Amino acid sequence: MNIRTAIGQYYPAKSIAHELDSRVKLVMTITYVVVAFFVESAGGYCFVTGALFVAVYLSKVPLKFILRGLRAVWALLIFTAVLNVFFTPPIDSADLLLNLGFAQISESGLIMAAKMAVRLMLLVTFSSMLTLTTTPLALADAIEFFLAPLAKIGFPAAEVAMMMTIALRFIPTLIDEMDKIIKAQKARGADFETGSLMRRVKALVPILVPLFISAFRRADDLATAMEARCYRTDVKRTKLRSLKMTRQDYMAILMTALFAVCVLAIR
């Protein structure tokens, strides 16, 4: 079972998306995530999906590599869809399709389930584009830039930016580690796909325990390495590469604003 994902990984390539300022890409991602939840019509969904394909094309990242990010959220997609199907109340008697007693299935519930599933897929895919086209250091600089005003009131902007970047960086590492543990347990005769629900939950214990131990060990090694290099967050550090806006960055901001206006207009 291959559970590799594109979330948290960086895909090196020469493209317009890779060359954009990390701050601009972070703003674009947040705008897309927020605007996507305002979409209600079929035309709006087509427009938002088309914008996603344009971003994928400009990034020059293979579509198959991007779709790997959806593997990690299939369970969440199914769970969300089931909740919306069974627990969305019908608008009226004509909207009701099936009454199961403990739950009701309505046409509006099915529509809501489909909308939420599509929204989650779009959000995960577009969010993975941010990490695929942005190096961890550039992403940390962008987060630190936007959190810098809060530092004046004592907020640890540099520490939060570093923690978020490290968390994103170690997502693919931990997933690869989980993949190795599952294969090792299967080689020893472990069964994760048959039996009752309680049995499957108990079968996850031999996976989670070594995974947590490995995560804590990696965190300790990283802390030791940072201390050995005298890393500190309470001092003003210079940047090897300063963030600078270019003409294409301003064009990207303008296109993002037009995209948001168009989506809100045809929602």
C-alpha positions as CSV (number, residue, x, y, z in Angstrom):
1,M,0.0,0.0,0.0
2,N,1.6,3.2,-1.2
3,I,0.5,6.2,0.9
4,R,3.0,8.7,-0.4
5,T,1.5,12.2,-0.7
6,A,2.4,15.5,-2.3
7,I,1.5,17.5,0.8
8,G,4.6,19.2,2.2
9,Q,6.9,18.2,-0.6
10,Y,8.7,20.6,-2.9
11,Y,8.9,19.9,-6.7
12,P,11.8,21.7,-8.3
13,A,11.0,23.1,-11.7
14,K,11.4,26.3,-13.8
15,S,8.0,27.8,-14.1
16,I,6.1,31.0,-13.4
17,A,4.6,29.6,-10.2
18,H,8.0,28.7,-8.9
19,E,9.3,32.2,-9.6
20,L,6.5,34.1,-7.9
21,D,7.2,35.7,-4.5
22,S,6.4,33.3,-1.6
23,R,4.2,36.0,0.0
24,V,2.2,36.4,-3.2
25,K,1.6,32.6,-3.4
26,L,0.6,32.5,0.3
27,V,-2.0,35.3,-0.4
28,M,-3.2,33.5,-3.5
29,T,-3.7,30.3,-1.6
30,I,-5.6,31.9,1.2
31,T,-7.8,33.8,-1.2
32,Y,-8.6,30.7,-3.2
33,V,-9.5,28.8,0.0
34,V,-11.8,31.5,1.3
35,V,-13.4,32.2,-2.1
36,A,-14.1,28.5,-2.8
37,F,-16.4,28.3,0.1
38,F,-18.6,31.1,-1.4
39,V,-19.3,29.1,-4.6
40,E,-22.8,27.8,-4.9
41,S,-23.6,27.5,-8.6
42,A,-22.4,25.0,-11.1
43,G,-20.8,27.8,-13.2
44,G,-18.9,28.9,-10.1
45,Y,-17.5,25.4,-9.5
46,C,-16.5,25.2,-13.1
47,F,-14.7,28.6,-12.9
48,V,-12.9,27.7,-9.7
49,T,-11.9,24.3,-11.1
50,G,-10.6,25.9,-14.3
51,A,-8.5,28.3,-12.2
52,L,-7.0,25.4,-10.5
53,F,-6.0,23.7,-13.8
54,V,-4.5,27.0,-15.0
55,A,-2.4,27.1,-11.8
56,V,-1.3,23.5,-12.3
57,Y,-0.4,24.2,-15.9
58,L,1.7,27.2,-15.0
59,S,3.5,25.3,-12.2
60,K,4.7,22.6,-14.6
61,V,4.1,20.0,-11.9
62,P,2.8,16.7,-13.2
63,L,-0.9,16.3,-12.4
64,K,-0.4,12.7,-11.1
65,F,2.1,14.0,-8.6
66,I,-0.4,16.7,-7.4
67,L,-3.3,14.2,-7.1
68,R,-1.3,12.2,-4.6
69,G,-2.2,14.8,-2.1
70,L,-5.8,13.6,-2.2
71,R,-4.9,10.1,-1.0
72,A,-4.4,11.4,2.5
73,V,-7.8,12.9,2.7
74,W,-10.1,10.2,1.2
75,A,-11.3,9.1,4.6
76,L,-12.1,12.7,5.5
77,L,-13.9,13.2,2.2
78,I,-16.1,10.1,2.7
79,F,-16.8,11.0,6.4
80,T,-17.8,14.5,5.5
81,A,-20.1,13.3,2.6
82,V,-21.8,10.7,4.8
83,L,-22.5,13.3,7.5
84,N,-24.0,15.7,5.0
85,V,-26.1,13.0,3.4
86,F,-27.7,11.7,6.6
87,F,-27.8,14.8,8.8
88,T,-28.9,17.5,6.4
89,P,-32.6,18.1,7.2
90,P,-34.9,18.2,4.2
91,I,-36.4,21.5,3.1
92,D,-39.9,20.1,2.7
93,S,-41.7,16.8,2.1
94,A,-40.9,16.9,-1.6
95,D,-37.2,17.2,-0.8
96,L,-37.2,14.0,1.3
97,L,-36.0,10.9,-0.6
98,L,-35.7,8.3,2.1
99,N,-36.7,8.1,5.8
100,L,-34.6,5.7,7.8
101,G,-36.0,6.6,11.2
102,F,-32.7,7.6,12.8
103,A,-31.7,9.6,9.7
104,Q,-33.2,11.1,6.6
105,I,-31.8,11.3,3.1
106,S,-32.9,14.3,1.1
107,E,-32.0,15.8,-2.2
108,S,-30.6,18.9,-0.5
109,G,-28.4,16.6,1.6
110,L,-27.0,14.8,-1.5
111,I,-26.3,18.2,-3.1
112,M,-24.6,19.5,0.0
113,A,-22.5,16.3,0.3
114,A,-21.3,16.7,-3.3
115,K,-20.5,20.4,-2.8
116,M,-18.4,19.7,0.4
117,A,-16.5,16.9,-1.3
118,V,-15.7,19.0,-4.3
119,R,-14.7,21.9,-2.1
120,L,-12.3,19.8,0.0
121,M,-10.7,18.3,-3.1
122,L,-10.2,21.8,-4.6
123,L,-8.8,23.2,-1.3
124,V,-6.4,20.3,-0.7
125,T,-5.1,20.3,-4.3
126,F,-4.6,24.1,-4.5
127,S,-3.0,24.1,-1.0
128,S,-0.5,21.4,-2.1
129,M,0.5,23.7,-5.0
130,L,1.8,26.1,-2.4
131,T,4.3,23.6,-1.0
132,L,5.1,22.0,-4.3
133,T,6.3,25.4,-5.8
134,T,7.7,27.0,-2.7
135,T,10.8,25.9,-0.7
136,P,10.4,25.5,3.0
137,L,12.8,28.5,3.7
138,A,10.8,30.8,1.4
139,L,7.6,29.7,2.9
140,A,8.9,30.4,6.4
141,D,10.0,33.9,5.3
142,A,6.5,34.6,3.9
143,I,4.8,33.5,7.1
144,E,7.3,35.5,9.3
145,F,6.7,38.6,7.1
146,F,2.9,38.5,7.7
147,L,3.3,37.7,11.4
148,A,6.0,40.4,11.9
149,P,3.5,43.2,13.0
150,L,2.3,40.9,15.8
151,A,5.9,40.7,17.1
152,K,5.6,44.3,18.3
153,I,3.1,43.1,20.9
154,G,5.2,40.2,22.0
155,F,3.9,37.5,19.6
156,P,6.7,35.0,18.7
157,A,6.4,35.5,15.0
158,A,9.7,33.9,14.1
159,E,9.1,30.8,16.3
160,V,5.6,30.2,14.9
161,A,6.9,30.6,11.3
162,M,9.7,28.1,12.0
163,M,7.3,25.6,13.7
164,M,4.8,25.7,10.8
165,T,7.6,25.3,8.2
166,I,9.1,22.3,10.1
167,A,5.6,20.7,10.4
168,L,5.0,21.0,6.7
169,R,8.5,19.7,5.9
170,F,8.1,16.6,8.1
171,I,4.7,15.6,6.7
172,P,6.1,13.6,3.8
173,T,8.9,12.2,6.0
174,L,6.4,10.8,8.5
175,I,4.2,9.4,5.8
176,D,7.2,7.6,4.3
177,E,8.0,6.3,7.7
178,M,4.5,5.0,8.2
179,D,4.6,3.3,4.8
180,K,7.8,1.5,5.9
181,I,6.3,0.4,9.2
182,I,3.1,-0.9,7.5
183,K,5.1,-2.9,5.0
184,A,7.3,-4.3,7.8
185,Q,4.2,-5.3,9.9
186,K,2.6,-6.9,6.9
187,A,5.8,-8.9,6.2
188,R,5.4,-10.2,9.8
189,G,1.8,-11.3,9.1
190,A,-0.1,-8.3,10.3
191,D,-3.6,-7.8,8.9
192,F,-5.1,-4.3,8.7
193,E,-7.9,-4.8,6.2
194,T,-10.1,-7.6,7.6
195,G,-12.0,-8.1,10.8
196,S,-14.3,-5.9,12.9
197,L,-13.8,-2.2,13.4
198,M,-12.4,-2.7,16.9
199,R,-9.9,-5.3,15.6
200,R,-8.7,-2.9,12.9
201,V,-8.3,-0.1,15.5
202,K,-6.2,-2.4,17.7
203,A,-4.1,-3.4,14.6
204,L,-3.1,0.3,14.3
205,V,-1.3,0.2,17.7
206,P,1.8,-1.5,16.3
207,I,2.0,1.3,13.7
208,L,1.3,4.3,15.8
209,V,3.7,3.4,18.6
210,P,6.9,3.2,16.5
211,L,5.7,6.1,14.4
212,F,5.5,8.4,17.5
213,I,8.8,7.1,18.8
214,S,10.4,7.9,15.4
215,A,8.8,11.4,15.3
216,F,10.1,12.2,18.8
217,R,13.5,10.9,17.9
218,R,13.6,13.1,14.7
219,A,12.4,16.1,16.7
220,D,15.2,15.6,19.3
221,D,17.8,15.2,16.6
222,L,16.6,18.4,14.9
223,A,16.7,20.3,18.2
224,T,20.2,19.1,18.9
225,A,21.4,20.1,15.4
226,M,19.8,23.6,15.7
227,E,21.5,24.1,19.1
228,A,24.8,22.9,17.8
229,R,24.5,25.7,15.1
230,C,23.6,28.3,17.8
231,Y,20.2,28.9,16.3
232,R,18.3,31.6,18.1
233,T,15.0,33.4,17.4
234,D,15.5,36.3,19.8
235,V,18.1,38.0,17.6
236,K,17.8,39.9,14.3
237,R,19.0,37.7,11.5
238,T,19.9,38.8,8.0
239,K,18.5,37.0,4.9
240,L,20.6,35.3,2.3
241,R,17.9,36.0,-0.2
242,S,15.6,39.0,0.5
243,L,12.0,38.8,-0.6
244,K,11.5,41.2,-3.5
245,M,8.3,41.9,-5.5
246,T,8.6,41.9,-9.3
247,R,6.3,42.9,-12.1
248,Q,4.9,39.3,-12.4
249,D,4.1,39.3,-8.7
250,Y,2.0,42.4,-9.0
251,M,0.3,40.9,-12.0
252,A,-0.4,37.8,-10.0
253,I,-2.0,39.9,-7.2
254,L,-4.2,41.7,-9.8
255,M,-5.3,38.4,-11.3
256,T,-6.1,37.0,-7.9
257,A,-8.2,40.0,-7.1
258,L,-10.1,39.7,-10.5
259,F,-10.6,36.0,-9.8
260,A,-12.1,36.7,-6.4
261,V,-14.5,39.3,-7.9
262,C,-15.6,37.0,-10.7
263,V,-16.3,34.1,-8.3
264,L,-18.3,36.3,-6.0
265,A,-20.2,37.7,-9.0
266,I,-21.2,34.2,-10.4
267,R,-21.5,32.4,-7.1
